[in-house]
């Protein structure tokens, strides 16, 4: 059957409320790559080549294994997905012309567009895109031998036997290097390299995975549980197609360069010279080529792109240049009519986390930190003592308040009858500000009394870490150190800021608990209230390690959070109840000071000959990386034009969503 209204409503989540296209509906030619907001066509440029600089080379273009945005910039433009998002965030048919789900959204059937071709880097046709291409991709992604990070998405979607097959292949892989030994009872067992027993896993055949090509143009996904937001997961690498014969013939070389890829998207990677250039050219066989308005994307490598980009733009050598925060004010004074910010982006959420399993050097007093971090009044004193606007000046000196995010799940990311951030008691955060020096000092007084009785010493050393390769993070930490110590007093805390390694930072610092307080982030892979508050805080997560706390009160709050999450995950037929319950779980984390929300993806100010409201839009996946539907402008938009276009875009978006 077609989607019910309830399923449609649940799929309306996403940044600034995303709409769901009617299943089987035709693509509206005005919905992608048409006029700029306001109904006026952008003035056409004399060239159809868009010139960019880039400073970091891709590690791989094997989109079946990589999950990093930088590695997916090219695949997002050269391989299409089952569905796509238009510039208003409304779902449109893509390689699937139509689709339907069963009553409870546990089975999804897609009807593949006929006549779409896989081509090589010259544009020569190699094969037709067929339903089996998604099945072959699944077999590859879910085989542990291929070291893919995308099996996570299949777990979240609960595709039947996806997890079981991955676990079985991981078990077989472990056996290849296993040694013979005995278990704790003296029984024969296989041991891994650490001497731990390898638990036997029941066999699962790849054909048992819940993805089937019932004929050349019909693809069916079967899930273990209802997943009303399944469509929103499909604009990500985990659910991209691959030609199985080509993949098998190229094996480990798949995706290493443009000779080892096939293309079925808007562009072809016609030239790929690492640390020289990447050239994307319009795919002449593309099924929707009338909505591709830029013929060539010319990306030139320059290790100093962040430094030289603005000068090169002003000299007419490139068509885009991001502006660093330290240059923004000075350039605004001279070029305000050409500088604009990015469209609001809620795809990533950033928050400060307290670490409950400190694994850092004795000089930073990890045992004393354990006492402090398990004290709710201590955590709340930090939360209310942190002037977030002051810290965010390093990213946006022009308008730091606009960067603030008051909840873990960003405002305007998900919505049922109202925005998620107004459910479950979150409204007091959404419409307020946690920074309150008087309140912070009240919590400080209580914390000092309680911690002194517990044997803690003062000042408590607050060990803050940052990645030196991340722009402005060091400056933010320095501001946080100065501001917190001034607000709360050096008799209470001693904030110690220290850089981590610029490579392997997550493995060395966050995942090992080598910090006391640190800003962490999470990106949404799909459109649902669960996207931000489940995985980072679940048992076994490498974020904050709350589950490892031995404090009874901390564990009581954490169990309350877990119970609410478990309850919410089971609600799939009532979007109001689902969002209310997830919000209650998030409120537990905020009410008891386990996390301090900071900001979403920071605004990027730039010179650019692209209209920021014209390209595909979604708060998850890689839709915003696509050039489809975009024209070149003669002149970069200024902030006055930007604000006018944004207001018009909001009006048009609301109309587009209402029309579904």
Secondary structure, 3 states (H helix, E strand, C coil): CCCCHHHHHHCCCCCCCCECCCCCCCCCCCCCCCCCCCCCCCCCCCCCEEEEEECCCCCCCCCCCCCCHHHHHHHHHHCCCCEEECCCCEEEECCEEEEEECCCCCEEEEEECCCCEEECCCCCEEEECCCHHHHHHHHHHCCHHHCCCCHHHHHHHCECCHHHHHHHHHHHHHHCCCEEEECCCCCEEEECCCCCECCCCCCCCHHHCCEEEEECCEEEEEECCCCCCHHHHCCCHHHCCCCHHHHHHHHHHCCCCHHHCCECCCEEEEEEECCCEEEEEECCCCCCHHHCCCCEEEEEECCCHHHHHHHHHHCCCCCEEECCHHHHHHHHHHHCCCCEECCCCCCEEEEEEECCCCCCCHHHCHHHHHHHHCCHHHHHHHHHHCCHHHHHCCCCCCCHHHHECCCCCCCCCCECCCEHHHCCCCHHHHCCCCCCHHHHHHHHHHHHHHHHHCCCCCCEEEEEEEECCCCCHHHHHHHHHHHHHHHHCCCCEEEEEEEECCCCHHHHHHCCCCCCEEEEEEECCCCCHHHCCCHHHCCCCCCCCHHHCCCHHHHHHHHHHHHHHHHHHCCCCCHHHHHHHHHHHHHHHHHCCCEEEEEECCCCEEEECCCCCCCCCCCCCCHHHCCCCCCCCCCCCCHHHHHHHHHHHHHHHHHHHHCC
